[in-house]
Amino acid sequence: MRVNMGLLALLVLASLICGQATDYFSSITGLEQLLHTEHTLMKDLSSQLSATRNALKQLERELSSIKVEHALAARGLENYLTNPVNIYRLMKRLHTDWQQMENRVQQMSAQLRFNITQHYGLNFPSQEDVEGAALALVRLQSTYKLDVAQVAAGILNGIKYGTDMSWQDCFVLGQQLFEMEDYNNTKVWLRESMERLRRHQPQPSAPEPALLNNMEMVAQSLFRMGDFDTAYELSQRVLELDPSRIRNWHLGDKAAKLTHGESEDVAQPRQPDAYRLTEEFAHYEKVCRGEVGASAAQQRPLRCRYTRGEHAYRLLAPLKLEEHSLDPLVVTFHDMLSQHRIAELREMAVPHMQRSTVNPLPGGQRRKSAFRVSKNAWLPYSTHPTMGRMLRDVSDATGLDMTFCEQLQVANYGVGGHYEPHWDFFRDSRHYPAAEGNRIATAIFYLSDVEQGGATAFPFLNFAVRPQLGNILFWYNLHRSSDMDFRTKHAGCPVLKGSKWIANIWIHEATQTFARPCDVFRDNGVSLGYDIIK
């Protein structure tokens, strides 16, 4: 009995449409299912190759390289899935390479019936996921000043984490960046692709026609942009792989037309968001890289010490306090959460994780944004005793009243996940109930260590705090006068290697009259000059 292909296509289309909302690229959560998807596809193709081994040697070599990846993943799943190169290549394979292999199998022999769409219930990344993974690599490259050749070799800040990217991997990444109009990064990744192709030994077999078509298309587009060097280099590679394509190229004629001013559309590169071009943003990236230190005016005596906090019990069990800044107050309380409690919290949050959003206007619709790439879940404190104890610990440490706190937000930042500089207080009073007041303070519970990157940066204060399992980072967002303290702008630096888990408690100013009373004089003047983007 023949399969109803129309019905099958509708089922597959429905599954793909539903899968587009998963945002795999924004968090480590759920990436295990992608590995399971690829593992299932691998087993199916492997069983079919046994009947026609001689005709499918090239496919077998490609399959072997994927098996190497899965062997690496099997030796340490979390370590594998926290490598940005591995994540990008996984997304690319599932979104592009496996479809191409299916097409090749079907063309080689009508007897083979390898069809990735027949595997119901598997997870595939969407185009948004692949683009998000590409942007994550570029974000890491930019923020941490990484050499493209090193990234392609799986080396991050001098540490080799995984296998190299192939020349095809680098080319597809460059093509994606070109389609996203990020032309500066397009050129460096295309050049790395060509360099890897040049060094490839033995001489690679001819790529698929579809890949050569894409190479031609990108080369011609680069030519129209006026990037003749990169276009020429790419076109030469195409001709080396397939000399018959010389008929498609008349660069001399086109160059002559442009030289004599004849009209031809020239693509213009997309301009980055204005904020990313400011001195302030560049300084934030320096803080993330650890290239700046506190100025002489900020260098006040800071200590690591024991404190009893604001509860008598802490006389017997004092807190470990590390001071980062005294004005504004930014401190870390060490070893506040046990690994058991952290595991409970993460387990409760995972089923409710959704892509983090921003809400720029009061009453407006929350939306996804490249400004903030992570997933989060909101949990009522009544959900579990662990969360009640977290409130109590913050109160014991700071003396603040916890009557008006927003629900606990648990967030996970995957590789490349970040949150650009922002304030936690609300500048518009319509964002919070008048009876509760603004966010007077923030407490961040670090629910994981991060191998590289992921620090909480304070650009105006010239320091960044690295996540450390079980610690609480605490600071005041408002002056004692309840005015906004603009010096507290902070950011989540991109996660270079690892998975960053945090839990946020935002405490509001109502009922804090005796816990943090006003001074005799208004004290906000010192921070007014920081409300300017340069």
C-alpha positions in Angstrom: 0.0 0.0 0.0 1.5 3.4 -1.0 1.9 6.2 1.5 -0.3 9.2 1.0 2.5 11.6 0.2 0.2 14.7 0.4 -0.9 13.8 3.9 2.7 13.1 4.9 3.8 16.4 3.6 1.1 18.2 5.5 2.1 16.4 8.7 5.8 17.3 8.2 4.9 20.9 7.4 2.9 21.2 10.6 5.7 19.7 12.7 8.2 22.1 11.2 5.9 25.1 11.8 5.4 24.1 15.4 9.1 23.6 15.8 9.9 27.1 14.7 8.9 28.5 18.1 11.5 26.4 20.0 14.4 28.9 19.8 17.0 26.2 20.4 19.8 28.7 19.7 19.0 30.9 22.7 19.5 28.3 25.5 21.2 25.0 26.2 17.7 23.7 27.3 16.4 21.3 24.7 19.6 20.8 22.7 19.7 17.2 23.8 16.7 16.5 21.6 18.5 17.8 18.6 21.4 15.4 19.2 18.8 12.6 19.6 17.3 13.7 16.3 20.6 13.5 14.5 21.4 10.1 16.2 18.2 8.7 14.8 18.9 10.0 11.3 22.4 8.6 11.5 21.2 5.1 12.4 18.7 5.1 9.5 21.1 6.2 6.9 23.8 3.8 8.1 21.5 0.8 7.7 20.7 1.8 4.1 24.3 2.3 3.1 25.2 -1.4 3.7 23.4 -2.4 0.4 25.2 0.0 -1.9 28.6 0.6 -0.2 30.6 1.2 -3.3 28.3 3.9 -4.7 28.1 5.8 -1.5 31.7 6.2 -0.4 31.5 10.0 -0.2 28.4 9.8 2.0 30.1 7.2 4.2 33.0 9.6 4.7 30.6 12.4 5.7 28.7 10.1 8.0 32.0 9.1 9.7 32.7 12.7 10.4 29.3 13.0 12.1 30.0 9.9 14.1 33.1 11.5 15.4 31.0 14.4 16.6 28.6 12.1 18.4 31.5 10.2 20.0 32.8 13.5 21.4 29.3 14.3 22.7 29.1 10.9 24.3 32.2 11.6 26.3 30.7 14.7 27.8 27.3 15.9 26.7 27.3 19.2 28.6 30.8 20.0 27.5 30.0 19.3 23.9 26.8 21.4 23.9 28.4 24.4 25.5 30.9 24.8 22.6 29.7 27.5 20.1 31.3 25.8 17.2 29.7 22.5 17.9 26.3 24.2 18.3 26.5 26.0 15.0 27.6 22.9 13.2 24.8 20.8 14.7 22.3 23.4 13.6 23.7 23.6 10.1 23.8 19.8 9.7 20.2 19.3 10.8 18.9 22.3 8.9 20.9 21.9 5.6 23.3 19.0 5.4 20.9 16.1 6.1 18.5 17.4 3.5 21.2 17.5 1.0 22.3 14.0 1.8 18.7 12.8 1.4 18.6 14.4 -2.0 21.8 12.7 -3.0 20.7 9.3 -1.8 17.5 9.6 -3.8 19.4 10.6 -6.9 21.9 7.8 -6.6 19.5 4.9 -6.4 15.8 4.5 -6.6 16.1 1.4 -4.4 17.1 3.5 -1.4 14.3 5.0 0.7 16.1 7.3 3.1 13.7 10.1 4.0 14.3 12.3 7.0 10.6 13.4 7.0 9.4 9.9 7.8 10.8 10.2 11.3 7.9 11.5 13.3 8.4 13.2 16.7 12.0 14.3 16.0 13.2 17.8 16.5 14.7 20.0 13.8 16.0 23.5 14.1 14.3 26.3 12.3 15.9 29.0 10.1 15.7 31.3 13.0 17.7 28.8 15.1 20.5 28.5 12.5 20.7 32.3 12.1 20.7 32.7 15.9 23.6 30.2 16.2 25.5 32.2 13.4 24.9 35.5 15.2 26.1 33.9 18.5 29.4 33.0 16.9 29.8 36.5 15.4 28.9 38.1 18.8 31.5 36.1 20.6 34.1 36.9 17.9 33.4 40.6 18.3 33.1 40.8 22.0 36.1 38.8 22.9 38.3 39.8 19.9 38.6 36.2 18.7 40.6 35.3 15.6 38.3 33.7 13.0 40.8 31.1 12.0 41.1 30.1 15.7 37.3 29.9 16.1 37.0 27.8 13.0 39.6 25.5 14.4 37.6 25.0 17.6 40.0 27.1 19.7 38.5 29.7 22.1 40.9 32.0 23.9 43.7 29.6 23.3 41.9 26.4 24.4 41.1 23.7 21.9 37.5 22.4 22.7 36.4 20.4 19.6 36.8 19.5 16.0 37.5 22.0 13.2 34.9 23.5 11.0 35.1 22.4 7.4 35.5 24.8 4.5 31.8 24.2 3.8 30.8 25.1 7.3 32.7 28.4 7.1 31.2 29.1 3.7 27.6 28.4 4.8 28.2 30.7 7.8 29.5 33.4 5.5 26.5 33.0 3.2 24.1 33.3 6.2 25.8 36.4 7.3 25.6 37.8 3.8 21.8 37.1 3.7 21.6 38.9 7.1 23.5 41.9 5.5 26.4 41.6 7.9 28.9 42.1 5.1 32.0 42.8 7.2 31.8 39.4 8.9 30.7 37.8 5.6 34.1 38.6 4.1 36.2 37.2 6.9 34.3 33.9 7.0 34.3 33.5 3.2 38.1 34.1 3.2 38.5 31.5 6.0 36.4 29.1 3.9 38.6 29.6 0.8 41.8 29.3 2.9 40.6 26.0 4.3 39.6 24.8 0.9 43.1 25.7 -0.4 44.8 23.7 2.4 42.5 20.7 2.0 44.5 17.5 1.3 43.7 15.3 -0.4 42.0 17.4 -3.1 38.3 17.4 -2.2 35.7 15.9 -4.6 33.5 18.3 -6.4 30.8 19.8 -4.2 27.2 19.5 -4.9 25.9 21.7 -7.7 23.6 23.5 -5.1 26.7 24.5 -3.1 28.5 25.8 -6.2 25.4 27.7 -7.2 25.4 29.4 -3.8 29.1 30.2 -4.1 28.5 31.8 -7.5 25.5 33.8 -6.2 27.5 35.1 -3.2 30.5 36.0 -5.4 28.3 37.9 -7.8 26.6 39.7 -5.0 30.0 40.7 -3.5 31.0 42.0 -6.9 27.9 44.2 -7.0 28.8 45.5 -3.6 32.2 46.6 -5.0 34.2 43.9 -3.0 36.1 42.8 -6.1 38.9 41.0 -4.3 36.7 38.7 -2.3 34.4 38.1 -5.3 37.3 37.3 -7.6 38.8 34.9 -5.0 35.5 33.1 -4.5 34.9 32.9 -8.3 38.3 31.4 -8.8 37.5 28.7 -6.3 34.3 27.9 -8.1 36.1 27.5 -11.4 38.8 25.3 -9.8 36.0 23.0 -8.6 34.0 23.1 -11.8 35.9 24.6 -14.8 32.8 24.4 -17.0 31.2 27.3 -15.1 33.5 29.7 -16.9 30.6 30.5 -19.1 28.8 32.1 -16.1 31.5 34.7 -15.5 32.2 37.9 -17.4 33.8 39.9 -14.6 35.9 41.9 -17.0 32.9 43.3 -18.7 31.1 44.0 -15.4 34.2 45.7 -14.0 34.4 47.9 -17.1 30.8 49.0 -16.7 31.3 49.9 -13.1 34.5 51.7 -13.8 32.8 53.9 -16.5 29.9 54.7 -14.1 27.3 52.6 -15.8 24.3 51.9 -13.6 24.2 48.7 -11.6 22.6 48.2 -8.2 25.2 48.1 -5.5 24.1 46.5 -2.2 24.6 48.5 0.9 25.7 46.9 4.2 23.2 46.9 7.0 24.2 49.4 9.7 24.4 47.9 13.2 22.1 49.3 15.9 23.2 52.8 16.8 23.9 51.8 20.4 26.5 49.2 19.3 28.5 51.9 17.6 28.8 54.1 20.7 31.9 54.5 22.9 29.7 53.2 25.8 29.1 49.9 24.1 32.8 49.5 23.2 33.7 50.2 26.8 31.2 47.5 27.9 32.9 45.0 25.7 36.3 45.9 27.2 34.9 45.3 30.7 33.7 41.9 29.5 37.2 41.1 28.2 38.8 42.3 31.5 40.7 45.1 29.8 39.8 47.9 32.2 40.1 48.4 35.9 38.7 50.8 38.5 39.8 54.4 38.1 41.7 56.1 40.9 38.5 57.8 42.2 36.8 54.4 42.4 39.7 52.6 44.1 38.5 52.6 47.7 39.4 50.0 50.3 37.4 46.8 49.4 37.4 43.7 51.6 36.4 40.1 51.7 35.0 39.5 55.2 32.6 37.7 57.4 29.3 39.5 58.3 26.4 38.7 60.5 24.0 40.4 58.1 20.8 41.5 59.8 19.8 38.4 61.7 20.9 37.2 65.1 21.3 33.6 63.8 24.2 34.9 61.7 26.3 35.4 64.8 26.6 31.6 64.8 26.7 31.2 61.0 28.2 34.4 59.5 28.0 35.2 55.8 31.0 35.4 53.5 30.9 38.9 52.0 33.0 40.2 49.0 32.8 43.9 48.3 32.9 45.0 44.6 31.8 48.6 45.1 30.8 50.7 48.2 29.1 53.5 46.3 26.9 52.2 44.8 26.9 49.1 47.0 27.6 46.0 44.9 28.6 42.9 46.9 28.7 39.1 46.6 27.5 36.7 49.3 29.4 33.4 48.8 28.1 29.9 49.2 24.5 30.8 49.8 22.8 27.9 47.8 23.7 24.2 48.0 24.1 22.1 44.8 21.0 20.1 45.9 18.8 23.2 46.2 20.1 24.5 42.9 19.3 21.1 41.2 15.8 21.3 42.5 15.3 24.9 41.3 16.6 24.1 37.8 14.4 21.0 37.6 11.3 23.0 38.5 12.2 25.8 35.9 13.0 23.7 32.9 9.3 22.7 31.9 8.4 26.4 32.0 11.3 27.9 30.1 10.5 30.3 27.2 12.5 32.7 25.1 13.3 35.9 27.1 11.6 39.0 25.8 11.7 42.8 26.3 8.9 45.2 26.8 10.0 48.7 25.7 6.8 50.5 26.4 4.3 50.2 29.3 1.4 48.1 28.2 3.1 47.1 25.0 3.5 43.7 23.7 6.6 41.8 24.8 8.8 40.8 22.0 12.0 38.8 21.2 15.1 40.8 20.7 18.8 40.3 19.9 19.4 42.7 22.8 18.6 39.8 25.1 19.2 36.1 24.1 18.2 33.6 26.8 15.3 31.6 28.1 13.6 32.1 31.4 10.8 30.9 33.6 8.8 32.8 36.3 8.1 30.8 39.5 5.9 31.8 42.4 7.7 31.6 45.7 5.0 29.3 47.0 5.9 26.7 44.5 8.6 25.1 46.7 10.2 25.7 50.1 13.6 26.3 48.4 12.3 29.6 47.0 11.0 30.7 50.3 14.4 30.1 51.8 16.0 32.1 49.0 13.8 35.1 50.1 14.7 34.6 53.7 18.5 34.4 52.9 18.4 37.7 51.0 16.5 39.3 53.8 18.9 38.0 56.4 21.9 39.3 54.4 20.5 42.8 53.6 17.8 43.5 56.2 15.4 44.4 53.4 11.7 43.6 53.7 10.6 41.0 51.1 6.9 41.8 51.1 6.9 43.2 47.6 9.1 41.1 45.3 8.5 40.0 41.8 8.2 36.3 41.1 11.5 34.4 41.0 12.9 34.5 37.5 15.1 31.6 36.5 17.1 32.2 33.3 19.5 30.1 31.2 22.0 31.7 28.8 23.3 29.3 26.1 26.5 29.7 24.2 26.6 33.3 22.9 23.6 34.2 25.2 23.8 37.7 26.6 21.9 40.7 27.9 23.2 44.1 26.7 23.7 46.9 29.1 20.5 48.0 30.9 19.1 49.2 34.2 16.9 47.1 36.4 14.9 50.0 37.8 12.0 51.3 35.7 12.3 54.8 34.3 8.6 55.0 33.6 6.4 54.7 36.7 3.7 53.0 34.6 5.8 49.8 34.7 5.2 49.1 38.4 2.2 49.5 40.9 2.5 52.7 42.8 1.8 50.9 46.0 4.9 48.7 45.6 7.3 51.3 44.2 10.3 50.9 41.9 12.9 48.1 42.1 15.2 49.2 45.0 17.5 46.3 44.7 18.5 43.2 42.7 19.7 39.8 43.9 21.2 37.4 41.3 21.6 33.8 42.4 24.2 32.0 40.3 23.0 28.5 39.6 26.0 27.4 37.7 29.7 28.1 37.0 30.6 29.3 33.5 33.9 28.2 31.9 34.5 31.3 29.8 32.5 34.5 29.5 29.0 35.1 31.0 30.2 37.7 33.6 27.9 40.3 35.0 29.5 43.6 33.9 29.1 47.1 35.3 30.6 49.3 32.6 30.3 52.6 34.6 32.0 51.0 37.6 34.7 49.2 35.5 34.4 45.7 36.8 32.7 42.4 36.0 31.6 39.6 38.4 32.2 36.1 37.1 29.4 33.6 37.9 30.2 31.2 40.7 27.9 28.4 41.7 25.9 29.1 44.8 26.8 32.8 45.2 24.4 35.8 45.3 25.3 39.1 43.6 23.4 42.0 45.3 23.2 45.7 44.6 21.0 48.7 45.1 19.3 50.2 42.0 18.1 53.3 43.8 19.7 56.0 45.9 18.5 56.3 49.5 16.4 59.2 48.2 14.6 56.7 45.9 16.1 58.4 42.9 17.4 56.2 40.1 21.1 55.4 40.4 22.3 55.5 36.7 25.7 54.1 37.7 24.1 50.7 38.1 23.8 50.0 34.4 24.9 46.4 34.0 24.9 43.6 31.4 25.2 39.8 31.0 28.4 39.3 28.9 28.1 36.7 26.1 28.7 33.1 27.3 31.8 32.0 25.4 32.0 28.4 26.8 29.5 26.9 29.2 25.8 27.3 30.2 24.9 30.1 32.5 22.0 29.6 34.9 20.8 32.4 37.2 17.8 33.3 39.4 16.7 36.9 39.8 14.9 38.5 42.7 13.8 42.1 42.2 12.9 43.8 45.5 10.6 46.9 45.4 11.0 49.9 47.6 7.6 49.9 49.5 8.0 48.9 53.1 11.8 49.6 53.1 11.5 52.8 55.1 13.2 51.5 58.2 15.4 48.9 56.4 17.0 51.6 54.3 16.0 55.1 55.5 16.6 58.3 53.5 19.6 60.5 54.3 19.1 64.1 55.5 20.0 65.4 52.0 19.1 64.1 48.6 22.0 61.9 47.3 21.3 61.4 43.6 23.5 64.1 42.2 26.6 61.8 41.9 24.9 59.6 39.3 23.1 62.1 37.1 26.0 62.3 34.6 25.7 58.6 33.8 22.4 59.0 32.1 24.0 59.8 28.7 25.0 57.4 25.9 28.2 58.6 24.1 
